[in-house]
Amino acid sequence: MDLAWLDDFLAVIDSGSLPRAAEARDVTPAVLTRRLRALEDWVGAPLFDRDGSPAMLTDAGRRFRPVAEEALRRLLQGREETRAAAQADAATLRFATTPSLALTFFPPWLRALEQKGRLGPVTLSSDGMEAGEQAMLGGRAHFLLCHAHPNAPRPRLTNDAVQSVLVGTDRLAPVCAPDGEGRPRFPLPGRAEAPVPSLSYSRESGLGRILEASRNAFTAAVWLDTVFTAPTTPVLRSLARDGRGVAWLPESVIADDLNRASLVPADDSTWSVPLQIRLIRPRARQSKAVESFWTLAVEAALWRGGDPIVNSPEISTAKDM
């Protein structure tokens, strides 16, 4: 059925005659008549009394009138609601990030950008690096905010696929609970015959990949015995505070722990790993709201005095680090 047939049907009723309805609908009376007959064929009953005025409804026509009015009302209302939802969705900025950055870096970073320009609605998912990468590349998120390091490239985030901007820096620091005298309970580097108990990230963790890749670049040997593996920073942080071993944790996450001495450095920074914090997006052009935010983020990064734009997150310079 053609939606215009319902408009034709109601126009005839409202105008009181077929010629006036045809004029209102900007068609000839012959065209309007054909469309009314097509509607009657679809309904399966005559809607107008052909022996009298075209505006005289049959019993079937009187029953069908409220159905036609309600159908048109619902369809038009649904169209407006759908358009409004589409406009709101186009204005919404969707971010994916990791749990550690969601709790520490993301809120103040976004707040600083809001002071420089008006932002629309924002949604944030923090299901980890792998999930965030899939969400961005799959179109469910506009941006991925994550830690990055040149030693740990992400094979799916290629130069052709994404752009990134350096928005901050961080550091993976080996920390542990203090002993009774405030010194590290498990000082690095340990010994071959007495390795240090290690609290490690699982393979799906972005920080775990960075740490694994960076260990090959350590300038001094370290002896570790992995006693626990978890995918997220909060779990490893809690275990480290409980005295279960050494964990490499982002300094942005453990700043309060270090200030309160519930965690202490396990070394003299020899085995710390510098990190980038990057905002990554697909290279393809997106909505106006997304492009405006990207411009704002790049300008803010440039204002910080860094070297913000690189083609992919694994490319960096010493200045970036």
C-alpha positions, 0 to 999 in steps of 0.5 A: 500500500502507498502511504499517499493513498491514505492522504488522498482518502482523508483529503476527500473527506476533509474537502467534501468533494473529489475535485477540491481534494484533487486540487489540494493534492495537486493531481488531476481528478482522474489520478485521484480516482485511480488511487482511491480505487487502489486503496479500496482494492487493498482494503477489500471493500468500497470506502465511498458511496458511488451513487452519491457524493464522493465524500459520502462514506460507506459503512466500511469507509466510516470504520476505516477512517479512524484507522487511516487517521491513526496510522498516519499520525503514528507514522508521522510521529515515528518519523519525527522521533526517528529524525530527532534520535538520529540528530541526537546520535549524530551529535553524541561523541562515543569514546572507548577507553581502558578502566584505568584511563576512564577513572583518572585521565578521561574526566579532567581531560574532557573537562579541560576541552569543554572549557575551550569549546561546547561539546554535545552528549558524551558516552564512554565505554571502558571495557579494555583495549581489545574491546575498545579497538574493536568498538572503534574499528567497528563504528560503535565508538568514534574515538579510542583513548588508550596508552601507547608505546613504540615498542608495542604496535597494534597491528590493526591500527595501521597508518591507512586505518587511523589517525592519532593525537598525543594528549598526555603522558604517563609511566608504568612504574613497578610498585609493591607494598612497603615493609615495616620500615617503609622500604619496598617489600619486594625490591627489584631486580631480585636474583636468579635464585630468588625471583621477585613475585610478579603481578602481571597483566593478561595478554588481552591487556594493552598495558600487558602488551606494552610491558611485555614488549618493553622488558626486552629493552630494559638495560639491566636484568630483572628476575620475576616469578609471575604469581598472579595474572589479571586483565585490569589495573584495579585488580593488580593495584589491589593485590599489590597493596595486599603485599602479593608482589610487584606490579607495573602500574600507571602512575596516574592511577597510583598517585594517591597510593604513593602519597599515602605510602600504601604502595612504594617504588620497587626500584630506582626507575631503572625498570619504569616504562614511559607511556603515551596517552593517545586519542585514536580515530578512524581516518575516514571522515565522520559526523560534524560533531566528531570532526569538530571535537577532533579539531578541538583535541588537536588544537589543545594538544598543539597548545600544550607544545607537543608534536601531536599528530602522527599517522598511527599510535605506534609511531612516536618520537623522543619528544613525545615520550 
